[in-house]
Amino acid sequence: MGLDIYHAQAKRDVDGNFFGVDTVLNELKSLEPYVQVHQNPHIDWEKMFADRGLIYGDYRIMSRATDGIYNCFVFVDASAVGFDHPIRAVFSDEWQLPLLPKFMQRSKFRVPGSRKAPYFFGPFAKIMKSENVIFYDIVGYQRNGVSDEFYRCFRPDDVTCLEHRVEGICQMTAVELRNDFKRTFMDNWIDGRSFVIISY
């Protein structure tokens, strides 16, 4: 869990990683030739929240983690920005014994600050959706190492192909990491193919 910044380059091959572009097409206008319709499974968060008497629109994913087998999603209030907010719910697809009392159910994912938040275990409900996506290869990566200002300028799960925004990320990167950021993000930037994915 934490901040991950990826330098991605769009491609036409239908394999590997893809990014949904339905709500961010204006930010990715120059990548429009790479947009394809693709059907893929999604976690049906609306159903999963409704099954527990909660409204999905009141929450947003703050972070996610995986051990390669199981996945864990941590939710905060929908209006919360950054990391410094109370955790409202944790969903994990780990299996739990149905007869085990709730106070004995433990997750292998340790989430600081989640002690009072409800944990929900079990398989995730899935639905198939057709959506506009861009397939891509990762050509650069940075984890953490940014100033607090970064979190005011970039949303969780933000994306951009605007060079001035990428240069802004560089300016908000810790001084000791800037040369590496320039090398892996800016020096190999390809107009019309490169974009940055921000996840926290």
VENPE-V74298 format. One record per helix or strand of 3 or more residues. SS is the DSSP state (helix for helix, strand for strand). FROM is the first residue (numbers start at 1). TO is the last residue. If there is no record, write none. Layout:
# VENPE-V74298
[[SS:FROM:TO] [SS:FROM:TO]]
This chain:
# VENPE-V74298
[[strand:4:11] [strand:17:20] [helix:29:34] [strand:36:43] [helix:45:50] [helix:56:58] [strand:59:66] [strand:71:77] [strand:89:92] [helix:102:104] [strand:118:121] [strand:126:143] [helix:148:153] [helix:163:172] [helix:175:186] [strand:194:199]]
